[in-house]
Amino acid sequence: MSTATNWQAGFHPVTPRTNCPHLHDNISPNWAEVTVDVSKPCTECNDASENWRCLRCQGVYCSRYINGHAAEHHKNTSHPISISFSDLSIWCYDCDDYITSRLLKPITTALYVSKFGEMPPNSNDIEIASEEDTTGSGEGPSNSAGESGPSKSD
């Protein structure tokens, strides 16, 4: 399918935002202590087909294309940032956009390992983020896990 055909069909490239102002206050400092299991079902409906993990409380909720529990969780708690188990993209509900940051790299790496059973390519320098690491600027190079997500959907 050509680029012109993609645009006509409603497809378009997604470039994650690199300056999300909600990032620093909404990643649980103990996220790495919670077992990452990308096959975990939605806490509300038990569906396991397309789920998101809240980076604030670590809850797992289904996408808006299943029963919408991830969006409902945001509405009820104001926890804005979630990571997709499907494509490892990270969504900020408050920015209404996909986001990326060097601070998210250890999280996307942990989910990549859970999903594929191996470290992602070019991950030699990945370290688990400490609590202090979540207070940086939120800007940095894009990570490969969030580079090409679907169109704005979750």
C-alpha positions in Angstrom: 0.0 0.0 0.0 1.5 3.3 -1.0 1.8 6.2 1.4 -0.9 8.1 -0.4 -3.2 5.1 -0.1 -2.4 4.8 3.6 -3.4 8.5 4.2 -6.6 7.9 2.2 -7.4 4.8 4.2 -7.0 6.8 7.5 -3.6 5.4 8.4 -0.8 7.8 9.4 2.6 7.7 11.1 2.6 8.3 14.8 5.5 10.3 16.4 5.4 9.9 20.2 5.5 13.1 22.2 8.9 13.6 24.0 7.9 16.2 26.6 4.9 14.9 28.5 4.6 17.0 31.6 2.7 14.2 33.5 5.5 11.6 33.3 7.4 12.4 36.5 4.5 12.3 38.9 2.8 9.3 37.4 5.3 6.5 37.3 5.2 4.4 40.4 8.7 4.4 42.0 8.3 0.6 42.7 7.1 -0.4 39.2 10.1 -2.7 38.8 9.1 -4.6 41.9 5.8 -5.7 40.4 6.0 -8.8 38.3 5.5 -7.9 34.6 3.2 -10.4 32.9 2.0 -9.3 29.5 -0.6 -12.2 29.5 -2.3 -10.8 32.6 -6.0 -10.2 32.0 -8.0 -7.0 32.7 -8.7 -6.5 36.4 -12.3 -5.6 35.6 -13.5 -8.0 32.9 -10.8 -10.7 32.8 -10.2 -10.2 29.1 -6.6 -10.9 28.1 -6.6 -9.8 24.4 -5.5 -6.2 24.4 -4.5 -4.8 27.8 -2.7 -1.8 29.2 -0.8 -1.5 32.5 -1.2 1.7 34.5 2.3 3.1 35.3 1.0 4.8 38.5 -0.7 1.9 40.3 0.3 -1.1 38.1 -3.3 -2.1 37.4 -4.1 -4.0 34.2 -7.1 -2.8 32.2 -8.5 -3.6 28.7 -8.3 -1.2 25.8 -11.2 0.9 24.5 -11.6 -1.6 21.7 -12.5 -4.4 24.2 -14.5 -2.9 27.1 -12.7 0.4 27.7 -11.6 -0.3 31.3 -8.2 1.4 30.8 -9.9 4.7 29.8 -12.4 4.2 32.6 -9.5 3.7 35.1 -8.0 7.0 34.0 -11.4 8.8 34.4 -11.9 7.4 37.9 -8.4 7.8 39.2 -6.7 10.5 37.1 -3.8 8.1 36.5 -2.8 9.3 33.0 0.0 7.0 31.8 -0.4 3.4 30.6 1.7 1.0 28.5 0.2 -1.4 25.9 0.9 -5.1 26.2 0.1 -5.4 22.5 2.7 -3.1 21.0 4.6 -1.6 24.1 3.5 1.9 23.2 2.9 4.3 26.0 -0.2 6.6 26.1 -0.8 9.7 28.2 -4.5 10.3 28.6 -3.9 13.9 29.8 -1.8 14.7 26.7 -4.1 12.6 24.5 -1.0 11.3 22.8 1.6 8.6 22.7 4.7 9.5 24.7 8.4 8.4 24.9 11.3 9.3 27.2 14.6 7.7 28.2 13.0 7.3 31.6 10.5 4.8 30.1 13.2 2.6 28.5 13.5 0.2 31.5 9.8 -0.2 31.6 9.5 -1.0 27.8 12.4 -3.3 28.2 10.8 -5.3 31.0 7.6 -5.7 29.0 9.6 -6.7 25.9 11.4 -9.4 27.9 8.0 -10.6 29.3 6.5 -10.7 25.8 9.4 -12.1 23.8 11.6 -13.9 26.3 14.7 -12.0 25.4 16.3 -8.5 25.6 15.3 -6.1 22.8 17.9 -5.3 20.1 20.4 -2.6 21.1 19.7 -2.9 24.8 23.2 -3.4 26.2 23.1 -0.1 28.1 19.7 -0.6 29.8 19.5 -0.3 33.5 16.5 -0.5 35.9 15.4 3.0 36.8 15.6 4.0 40.4 13.2 6.4 42.1 15.6 9.3 41.5 15.6 8.6 37.8 11.9 9.4 37.5 12.4 13.1 38.4 14.4 14.1 35.3 13.3 16.3 32.5 11.2 13.8 30.7 12.8 14.6 27.4 15.3 12.4 25.6 15.8 10.3 22.6 12.9 8.2 21.4 12.9 4.6 22.4 12.4 1.9 19.7 9.4 0.4 21.6 7.3 3.5 21.1 8.4 4.7 17.7 5.7 3.2 15.5 2.5 2.6 17.4 -1.0 2.5 15.9 -2.9 5.7 15.2 -4.1 7.5 18.3 -6.3 5.0 19.9 -5.6 4.4 23.6 
